[in-house]
Amino acid sequence: MTSVLNPWNVLHHAGGSSGGSGAALAARLTPVATCEDTGGSCRLPASATGVVGMRTSLGCYDVADGLLPFGVTRDTIGPMARNMDDLILLDSILRASNKTTRGNHAIPAPGVSCAAPINRNFSLEGISIGLPTDYWMDTTVTGGLDPAIMPVLDEAIAKMEEAGINIVYVNMSEVLTFPGNTYQSASWFQPAREAARYLYTHNYTKLTVNELYGQVNNPSVFKLVYPALSQGVDTPEGNVDAFFDYISTDRPAYVQGWHDTYTDNNLTALFWPTSFTENRQIDMVDPNTMLGNGSIGPVFSTAGTGDDSNAVQTALTIPIGFSRNGLPVGGNFVMPLGSEGTLMSMGLALEELFGRFPAPPTPGCLGCTANITNQTVGPPPLCLKCAASTPR
């Protein structure tokens, strides 16, 4: 299998493990698609391809028999679509609205309602959105914000302020000090067990867990996953005691820190770029890529979607503009567990503010970015002078 090509520029990737969904939506092959979000795979493809994607609350999509999970503490199915109306429609079909996250076998407790009523008259005026600038400016973690998307972020903030949104600059450096040791152990404790449960439930008796994960062809994912699966049941990479410490003590404390950030600053949501870098070319993303400060680092460090997943938040990525090279840029809007109704209602209003993205350039111009210099919100200029050697 080869990498999914991005309809906006076939030399660039489509955002990761649900990139096929994002690419199909952007290419107008389908109006809606599903995605799976462990650490951003509903939102990074949405950002890369100029569509909308949502991480739902754990347990609110009843898919226990249809999903091979990486881990029950983070995995959730979500909707992707070309616009918010279509995303809301798909969500209404898939959502187990009559359940709570706890009643639907999700880890977080106490449970919250999975109902997601939509307010189509949601007003942006007067709400407060938190902007944790220390998050992406910490070059030791993310490599900093890519200059190619800085103008997009600046204009998006200006548009939100013009619409009456109060932008509140918050410091989350202490909140984001995640309990790394127990988190790593909790992460590696889950995949083999979840895969074994799935294979047993569906009577795949001739396929072992190691054989299953041995077929992973993404080098970054394979490097992360396979060694842990092959080292036994109770190792430093997958320790049962650390898993229960994480679930019972460490993660609740981490989630509480996020809750305090909302309440202490009277925030409706948090916001930052879905990715801290412009969408890279396919041959520049695995396993390392160029970070915002020009250095080379792990591709996963450029994603602005891991910490909110660890904190079992719900999040929505919507397009906010184009990079200086004409590639889509998404904004990540985050709310507490169980807030999808408010999040999608706000998404409708934000989509009206930023505008729905158009279809990508015509096929004759795919791969040609030399003449695209647009740095503002809105569609890029058409690529008019494609070289004969431009990949189609």
Secondary structure, 3 states (H helix, E strand, C coil): CCCCEECCEEEEECCCCCHHHHHHHHCCCCCEEEEEECCCCCCHHHHHHCCEEEECCCCCECCCCCCCCCCCCCCEEEEEECCHHHHHHHHHHHECCCCECCCCCCCCCCCCECCCCCCCCCCCCCCEEEECHHHHHCCCCCCCCCCCCHHHHHHHHHHHHHCCCEEEECCCCCCCCCCHHHHHHHHHHCHHHHHHHHHHHCCCCCCCHHHHHCCCCCHHHHHHHHHHHCCCCCECCECHHHHHHHHHHHHHHHHHHHHHHHHHCCCCEEEEECECCCCCEHHHCCCEEECCCCCEEEHHHHECCCHHHHCCCEEEEEEEEECCCCCEEEEEEEECCCCHHHHHHHHHHHHHHHCCCCCCCCHHHCCCCCCCCCCCCCCCCCCCCCCCCCCC
